Amino acid sequence: MNAHVFTSDVAFTPTVKAIQARKGSREAYARVEERGSWQADITPDLAAFIEAQTSVFLSTANGEGQPYIQHRGGPAGFLKVLDERTIGFADFSGNRQFITQGNLDDNPRAFLFLIDYEHRQRIKIWGSARVVEQDAELVAELMPEGYKA
């Protein structure tokens, strides 16, 4: 069971916290946790940042925990904020290896890394993901208008 007290606990495991304590950064991060830790919902500002991106790195791991990272790209707006906890995007044709989809079938945990190089900003998003193939309405909503992929 994963009982997290703070949203940062997803990254700051007990082992990570022990290393932070040993190396002198734990106290500062404990203060962040006391102030409410990391944001868990998608705010309007975060939604604008997400939907402005043309590139994202999606990380998954297979059932044995072997990590995999995949680039996804498209026109600005290809990442869609569906609600305060859900991001969606159309999966454009690629190399047909289906590693990400296979990983998600075995292990739904996923990580998104969005980088705005021009403004030197980045966002890290931990969560779970799934592939939706049998929902024509959602697929139509996620497909960028006029984009041929």
TADAMO-V919411 format. One record per residue. N is the residue number from 0. RES is the residue in one small letter. PSI is psi in whole degrees, 0 to 359 (none if undefined). OMEGA is omega in radians with two decimals (none if undefined). BURIAL is 1 if it has 24 or more other ideal C-beta (glycine too) atoms within 12 Angstrom, else 0. Layout:
# TADAMO-V919411
N	RES	PSI	OMEGA	BURIAL
N	RES	PSI	OMEGA	BURIAL
This chain:
# TADAMO-V919411
0	m	137	3.13	0
1	n	93	3.11	0
2	a	104	-3.14	0
3	h	129	3.07	0
4	v	318	-3.13	0
5	f	150	3.10	0
6	t	330	3.13	0
7	s	346	-3.14	1
8	d	339	3.11	0
9	v	328	3.09	0
10	a	322	-3.09	0
11	f	78	3.10	1
12	t	168	3.08	0
13	p	322	3.12	0
14	t	316	3.11	0
15	v	316	3.13	0
16	k	323	3.11	0
17	a	319	3.10	0
18	i	318	3.09	0
19	q	317	3.14	0
20	a	317	-3.12	0
21	r	327	-3.07	0
22	k	2	2.97	0
23	g	8	-3.14	0
24	s	354	-3.06	0
25	r	318	-3.09	0
26	e	316	-3.14	0
27	a	317	3.14	0
28	y	330	3.06	1
29	a	323	3.09	0
30	r	321	3.08	0
31	v	316	3.13	0
32	e	319	3.13	0
33	e	332	3.12	0
34	r	4	3.10	0
35	g	359	3.07	0
36	s	210	-3.08	0
37	w	154	3.10	0
38	q	137	-3.13	0
39	a	342	-3.14	0
40	d	156	3.10	0
41	i	112	3.11	1
42	t	168	3.07	0
43	p	320	3.12	0
44	d	318	3.12	0
45	l	320	3.11	1
46	a	318	3.12	1
47	a	318	3.11	0
48	f	311	-3.11	1
49	i	311	-3.04	1
50	e	347	3.09	1
51	a	347	-3.05	1
52	q	149	3.05	1
53	t	4	-3.06	0
54	s	144	3.07	1
55	v	148	3.00	1
56	f	128	-3.11	1
57	l	122	3.14	1
58	s	135	3.06	1
59	t	176	3.03	1
60	a	146	3.13	1
61	n	181	-3.10	0
62	g	340	3.10	0
63	e	359	3.12	0
64	g	3	3.13	0
65	q	119	-3.08	0
66	p	157	3.12	0
67	y	139	3.10	1
68	i	140	-3.07	0
69	q	135	3.04	1
70	h	140	2.98	0
71	r	140	-3.14	1
72	g	166	3.13	1
73	g	185	3.12	1
74	p	157	3.05	0
75	a	133	-3.10	0
76	g	354	3.13	1
77	f	333	2.97	1
78	l	125	-3.10	1
79	k	131	3.03	1
80	v	115	-3.09	1
81	l	329	3.01	0
82	d	186	-3.02	0
83	e	357	3.13	0
84	r	5	-3.01	0
85	t	130	3.04	0
86	i	140	3.10	1
87	g	158	3.01	1
88	f	152	3.08	1
89	a	142	3.12	1
90	d	104	-3.10	1
91	f	159	-3.12	0
92	s	142	-3.12	0
93	g	222	-3.06	0
94	n	1	3.05	0
95	r	28	3.04	0
96	q	329	3.09	0
97	f	31	3.14	0
98	i	313	-3.14	0
99	t	314	-3.13	1
100	q	318	3.09	1
101	g	317	3.11	0
102	n	315	-3.12	1
103	l	329	3.06	1
104	d	324	-3.12	0
105	d	330	-2.99	0
106	n	107	-3.04	1
107	p	355	-3.13	0
108	r	137	-3.11	1
109	a	163	-3.11	1
110	f	132	3.06	1
111	l	137	3.09	1
112	f	113	-3.13	0
113	l	131	-3.10	1
114	i	126	2.98	0
115	d	95	-3.06	0
116	y	320	-3.09	0
117	e	317	-3.09	0
118	h	5	3.10	0
119	r	49	3.10	0
120	q	148	3.06	0
121	r	152	3.12	0
122	i	135	3.08	1
123	k	129	-3.09	0
124	i	118	3.05	1
125	w	145	3.08	1
126	g	204	3.05	1
127	s	156	-3.07	0
128	a	160	3.06	1
129	r	155	3.08	1
130	v	128	3.12	1
131	v	116	-3.09	0
132	e	339	-3.01	0
133	q	31	-3.14	0
134	d	87	-3.05	0
135	a	324	-3.14	0
136	e	315	3.12	0
137	l	317	3.11	0
138	v	317	3.12	0
139	a	321	3.13	0
140	e	325	-3.07	0
141	l	338	-3.11	1
142	m	120	3.12	0
143	p	137	-3.10	1
144	e	129	3.07	0
145	g	7	-3.11	0
146	y	125	3.13	0
147	k	112	-3.12	0
148	a	none	none	0
